[in-house]
Amino acid sequence: MKFIDEYGNIHKTEKELGRGGQGVVYLTKDKDVVIKEALKNKNIITDKTEIQKFHHLINNIIFKPIPSDIEIARPVALLKDKAGYIMKMLDGMNPIKELFSQELSKEEVDKLKDEIPKEKIIQCIQLQRKNLLGSNLLRVRQLVQQHQK
């Protein structure tokens, strides 16, 4: 498939990396670039008004101050005439649902408590509350709550 961003750059997809409730992520021929095409009710958004709403939402996210030490894929450009955006591929990038696909066991929580600094977890929760990270990070909130006990 071919996507054009708001700057006129053409991006050709190589393969689908993942699909979830928020959208479909594609790897492009440029190995450090991925595309997220938004879904609504499991369908690609095609309504022009809905596309404009999505673009407005992403424009608000692009300019939010996200701490540079939190490694999340940030939108860098909107797709032209489509609800989606371009992101830089991060090293070791995995879908959040792959990382948190099931409830964490007590042993997994204890292991994570030792591996993830509490401050990083709190930063992630704050970003999630501001709708900058997916709702799947609610499980991270469980981790913090258990860590505080």
DOLUMNU-203340 format. One record per residue (C-alpha): residue number from 1; residue in one letter; x negated, y, z negated. Coordinates in Angstrom, 3 decimals. Last residue first. Layout:
BEGIN
+-----+---+----------+----------+----------+
|   k | r |       px |       py |       pz |
+-----+---+----------+----------+----------+
| NUM | A |        X |        Y |        Z |
...
+-----+---+----------+----------+----------+
//
This chain:
BEGIN
+-----+---+----------+----------+----------+
|   k | r |       px |       py |       pz |
+-----+---+----------+----------+----------+
| 149 | K |   -1.763 |   -0.929 |  -49.283 |
| 148 | Q |   -3.225 |    1.656 |  -46.871 |
| 147 | H |   -4.546 |   -1.016 |  -44.502 |
| 146 | Q |   -1.110 |   -2.612 |  -44.322 |
| 145 | Q |    0.384 |    0.705 |  -43.266 |
| 144 | V |   -2.455 |    1.272 |  -40.821 |
| 143 | L |   -1.984 |   -2.138 |  -39.207 |
| 142 | Q |    1.757 |   -1.693 |  -38.991 |
| 141 | R |    1.117 |    1.601 |  -37.208 |
| 140 | V |   -1.024 |   -0.338 |  -34.740 |
| 139 | R |    2.064 |   -2.415 |  -34.008 |
| 138 | L |    3.834 |    0.784 |  -33.075 |
| 137 | L |    1.181 |    1.031 |  -30.385 |
| 136 | N |    3.598 |   -0.705 |  -28.048 |
| 135 | S |    5.413 |    2.633 |  -27.775 |
| 134 | G |    2.942 |    3.806 |  -25.185 |
| 133 | L |    0.524 |    6.629 |  -25.849 |
| 132 | L |    0.903 |   10.368 |  -25.370 |
| 131 | N |    4.431 |   10.466 |  -26.754 |
| 130 | K |    3.434 |   12.933 |  -29.512 |
| 129 | R |    4.076 |   10.204 |  -32.083 |
| 128 | Q |    1.805 |    7.923 |  -30.054 |
| 127 | L |   -0.950 |   10.518 |  -30.197 |
| 126 | Q |   -0.640 |   10.708 |  -33.993 |
| 125 | I |   -0.663 |    6.915 |  -34.201 |
| 124 | C |   -3.813 |    6.740 |  -32.093 |
| 123 | Q |   -5.527 |    9.339 |  -34.291 |
| 122 | I |   -4.519 |    7.357 |  -37.406 |
| 121 | I |   -6.050 |    4.215 |  -35.918 |
| 120 | K |   -9.245 |    6.059 |  -35.109 |
| 119 | E |   -9.468 |    7.491 |  -38.659 |
| 118 | K |   -9.015 |    4.006 |  -40.157 |
| 117 | P |  -12.124 |    2.795 |  -38.361 |
| 116 | I |  -11.358 |   -0.295 |  -36.303 |
| 115 | E |  -13.348 |   -3.494 |  -36.928 |
| 114 | D |  -12.678 |   -4.212 |  -40.610 |
| 113 | K |   -8.974 |   -3.422 |  -40.439 |
| 112 | L |   -8.818 |   -5.385 |  -37.181 |
| 111 | K |   -9.967 |   -8.568 |  -38.937 |
| 110 | D |   -7.440 |   -8.090 |  -41.736 |
| 109 | V |   -4.671 |   -7.505 |  -39.190 |
| 108 | E |   -5.687 |  -10.625 |  -37.266 |
| 107 | E |   -5.647 |  -12.696 |  -40.471 |
| 106 | K |   -2.240 |  -11.304 |  -41.456 |
| 105 | S |   -0.922 |  -12.313 |  -38.029 |
| 104 | L |   -0.258 |   -9.631 |  -35.457 |
| 103 | E |    3.047 |   -9.732 |  -33.662 |
| 102 | Q |    2.657 |  -10.553 |  -30.006 |
| 101 | S |    1.599 |   -8.954 |  -26.770 |
| 100 | F |   -0.571 |   -6.353 |  -28.456 |
|  99 | L |   -3.732 |   -6.414 |  -26.341 |
|  98 | E |   -2.025 |   -7.764 |  -23.250 |
|  97 | K |    0.872 |   -5.321 |  -23.739 |
|  96 | I |   -1.670 |   -2.519 |  -23.877 |
|  95 | P |   -2.804 |   -3.416 |  -20.362 |
|  94 | N |   -6.553 |   -3.934 |  -20.203 |
|  93 | M |   -9.358 |   -1.574 |  -19.253 |
|  92 | G |  -12.775 |   -3.080 |  -19.918 |
|  91 | D |  -14.527 |   -0.022 |  -18.570 |
|  90 | L |  -11.939 |    2.664 |  -17.894 |
|  89 | M |  -10.396 |    3.178 |  -14.469 |
|  88 | K |   -9.773 |    6.851 |  -13.769 |
|  87 | M |   -6.088 |    7.580 |  -13.413 |
|  86 | I |   -3.808 |    8.624 |  -10.538 |
|  85 | Y |   -0.138 |    9.333 |  -11.101 |
|  84 | G |    3.383 |    8.171 |  -10.582 |
|  83 | A |    6.905 |    9.158 |   -9.667 |
|  82 | K |    6.562 |    9.572 |   -5.922 |
|  81 | D |    6.708 |   12.524 |   -3.509 |
|  80 | K |    2.977 |   13.223 |   -3.932 |
|  79 | L |    1.434 |   11.206 |   -6.727 |
|  78 | L |    0.265 |   13.262 |   -9.676 |
|  77 | A |   -3.391 |   13.802 |  -10.472 |
|  76 | V |   -5.770 |   13.160 |  -13.379 |
|  75 | P |   -3.566 |   11.052 |  -15.693 |
|  74 | R |   -5.573 |    9.874 |  -18.698 |
|  73 | A |   -6.628 |    6.290 |  -19.308 |
|  72 | I |   -7.258 |    5.983 |  -23.005 |
|  71 | E |  -10.584 |    5.961 |  -24.788 |
|  70 | I |  -10.197 |    8.060 |  -27.885 |
|  69 | D |  -13.559 |    9.821 |  -28.336 |
|  68 | S |  -12.487 |   12.689 |  -26.077 |
|  67 | P |   -9.713 |   13.773 |  -28.440 |
|  66 | I |   -6.529 |   14.397 |  -26.431 |
|  65 | P |   -5.707 |   18.091 |  -26.065 |
|  64 | K |   -2.540 |   18.078 |  -23.965 |
|  63 | F |   -2.949 |   19.401 |  -20.414 |
|  62 | I |   -2.394 |   16.153 |  -18.539 |
|  61 | I |    0.486 |   15.209 |  -20.873 |
|  60 | N |    2.621 |   18.224 |  -19.953 |
|  59 | N |    1.949 |   17.615 |  -16.269 |
|  58 | I |    3.029 |   14.005 |  -16.835 |
|  57 | L |    6.424 |   15.046 |  -18.211 |
|  56 | H |    7.006 |   17.585 |  -15.431 |
|  55 | H |    6.081 |   14.992 |  -12.805 |
|  54 | F |    8.581 |   12.538 |  -14.345 |
|  53 | K |   11.346 |   15.131 |  -14.291 |
|  52 | Q |   10.513 |   15.939 |  -10.648 |
|  51 | I |   10.628 |   12.230 |   -9.740 |
|  50 | E |   13.992 |   11.908 |  -11.522 |
|  49 | T |   15.361 |   14.816 |   -9.484 |
|  48 | K |   14.018 |   13.319 |   -6.260 |
|  47 | D |   15.614 |    9.889 |   -6.939 |
|  46 | T |   13.153 |    7.153 |   -5.950 |
|  45 | I |   11.954 |    5.777 |   -9.292 |
|  44 | I |   10.658 |    2.231 |   -8.822 |
|  43 | N |   12.951 |   -0.185 |  -10.633 |
|  42 | K |   12.625 |   -1.958 |  -14.018 |
|  41 | N |   15.283 |    0.306 |  -15.610 |
|  40 | K |   13.069 |    3.244 |  -14.708 |
|  39 | L |    9.650 |    2.466 |  -13.319 |
|  38 | A |    6.658 |    4.713 |  -12.773 |
|  37 | E |    3.849 |    4.028 |  -10.313 |
|  36 | K |    0.492 |    3.980 |  -12.064 |
|  35 | I |   -2.531 |    4.202 |   -9.810 |
|  34 | V |   -6.061 |    3.097 |  -10.599 |
|  33 | V |   -9.415 |    4.597 |   -9.629 |
|  32 | D |  -12.911 |    3.344 |  -10.542 |
|  31 | K |  -12.936 |    0.556 |   -7.943 |
|  30 | D |  -12.080 |    2.874 |   -5.054 |
|  29 | K |  -10.139 |    0.324 |   -2.971 |
|  28 | T |   -7.369 |    0.895 |   -5.506 |
|  27 | L |   -6.300 |   -1.126 |   -8.536 |
|  26 | Y |   -2.560 |   -0.871 |   -9.072 |
|  25 | V |   -0.551 |   -0.296 |  -12.233 |
|  24 | V |    3.223 |   -0.790 |  -12.200 |
|  23 | G |    5.463 |    1.138 |  -14.550 |
|  22 | Q |    6.901 |    1.939 |  -17.943 |
|  21 | G |    8.503 |   -1.395 |  -18.831 |
|  20 | G |    5.542 |   -3.388 |  -17.664 |
|  19 | R |    3.602 |   -4.434 |  -14.593 |
|  18 | G |   -0.078 |   -5.134 |  -14.308 |
|  17 | L |   -3.174 |   -5.081 |  -12.157 |
|  16 | E |   -1.511 |   -5.093 |   -8.741 |
|  15 | K |   -4.071 |   -5.438 |   -5.982 |
|  14 | E |   -6.186 |   -3.521 |   -3.481 |
|  13 | T |   -4.281 |   -0.292 |   -3.244 |
|  12 | K |   -5.162 |    2.422 |   -0.771 |
|  11 | H |   -5.479 |    5.967 |   -2.109 |
|  10 | I |   -5.193 |    8.957 |    0.214 |
|   9 | N |   -6.208 |   12.342 |   -1.189 |
|   8 | G |   -3.792 |   15.151 |   -0.297 |
|   7 | Y |   -4.253 |   17.110 |   -3.518 |
|   6 | E |   -0.893 |   16.015 |   -4.978 |
|   5 | D |   -1.835 |   12.371 |   -4.473 |
|   4 | I |   -1.094 |   10.188 |   -1.477 |
|   3 | F |   -0.377 |    6.477 |   -1.963 |
|   2 | K |   -0.997 |    3.597 |    0.451 |
|   1 | M |    0.000 |    0.000 |    0.000 |
+-----+---+----------+----------+----------+
//
